[in-house]
Amino acid sequence: MQRRHFLFGIVAAAAGGLLLRPADHGAPHGDYFRTLNDLLRTQGPGRPVLVIDLDRLERNCARLKASVVSGKQLRIVAKSLPSIPLIRHVQARTGSARVMSFHQPFLNALATELPQTDILLGKPMPVRAAETFYRYLDANGGFNPQAQLQWLVDTPERLAQYAQLARTLGTKMRINIELDVGLHRGGLATPEQLDPLLAGIAAASDHLEFAGFMGYDAHVGKIPSILESRETSHRKSNEVYRGFMARATAINPAFTAEKLTFNGAGSPTFRLHGSESPLNEVSVGSALVKPTDFDLGLLEDFEPAAFIATPVLKAMDGLQLPGVGALGDAWALWDRNRRRTFFIYGGKWMAKFASPAGLADNGLYGSSSNQAIVNASHAVNLAVDDCIFLRPTQSEAVLLQFGDIVAVRGAGSASPVIEHYWPILTPGHLQDPVHAAPLAAV
Ligand SMILES: Cc1ncc(COP(=O)(O)O)c(C=O)c1O
């Protein structure tokens, strides 16, 4: 009797264990990625690349254009789309000539390559960076900083530094003031703090001009809803913004929305800014390529348009782990998603597996940025030289890691094509310090 109970227990445990075994999550590439895989196998460079789907990008541009309410302008966030031809493509599809820039070398590249663009800085730069910008600016290139560039300033000290630089250069700078509308990443916290800044600009009116405000509301929707709802955070940040606008017009009635830039928002929040919002322009970048961090309810209709594609270098059966012997076999027996082992070209990117389904990294083996391990089930029929696809979690850093962007049209169709190779922005060449020209008036 006792023995029968015991045997029954073992059988029940084994059956229960089998029921608890992970399901098979694997599958071959679907049509969309299969066509991309075929294209890159035959025409790709045989190394990891960043692919942009032009059809999806263009549909996202149309969605963006349609959601910016009338009376507001769109400013394209350059750091999230860090390639001049990519920005140019987005400018053409959205009709926006405005760009937000966050990095001095990119700022110079924008001024040189897109000289018709209106640029607002997205963060306050050390005055040395501003100086470097003027040093490297081609004075005859068609970009006129006095009309087309707004520097971002957050403190009276920085304002004084910029005023001094403008005097040295014999130029006039447009100054936009950073506001803290609730993000608490710096900027002016109270409207009273405007007084010394606007007074400083007025006192240096030969060299400085007030151009508007930038108040980014990235905290909206990120605070746990039990503490504050998205609607409440949005309403509060708009109220803060309006408080600064009221103070500015009280100081000078000419400081109106018709003359100034009242910038704010970003991909996660721009759709909250309807006609009641104090902003006269919204900034958006990431939503156009939709990395995984932007899988948000408000952006549900936007399509992922940027993928890392990387070749499989080695495809093996079984779970290949050094030094653990039968443990690897037992793990693969238990979890069928561990029954194939691939090594891919590169790895460790800020990205999540996108296709084929059921890919998993292996914490026991460890990660590598040279040849990363990937496990999957037998349903994943990848062979050597096939590509796996990942979605970046964010675009700004990841898009800069692969050299020229591969811009594809017709992904998912019978005959996709590589339409462009788009160079990325280069993070910064410096001139030979010995031969650099002394800083001269612009
Ligand atoms: C000042 C500012 N505005 C707007 C954005 C929004 O950019 P994106 O639309 O790419 O999220 C950012 C992102 O960091 C930002 O720092």
The ligand as a Gaussian input file, in Angstrom:
#p B3LYP/6-31G(d) Opt

LIG

0 1
 C       14.228000      68.395000     -24.257000
 C       13.624000      67.214000     -24.942000
 N       12.568000      67.396000     -25.718000
 C       11.981000      66.363000     -26.360000
 C       12.473000      65.074000     -26.232000
 C       11.726000      63.964000     -26.914000
 O       12.436000      63.177000     -27.778000
 P       11.746000      61.856000     -28.332000
 O       10.535000      62.258000     -29.076000
 O       12.777000      61.248000     -29.182000
 O       11.397000      61.028000     -27.143000
 C       13.587000      64.849000     -25.428000
 C       14.130000      63.503000     -25.250000
 O       15.025000      63.226000     -24.496000
 C       14.167000      65.940000     -24.751000
 O       15.230000      65.776000     -23.931000

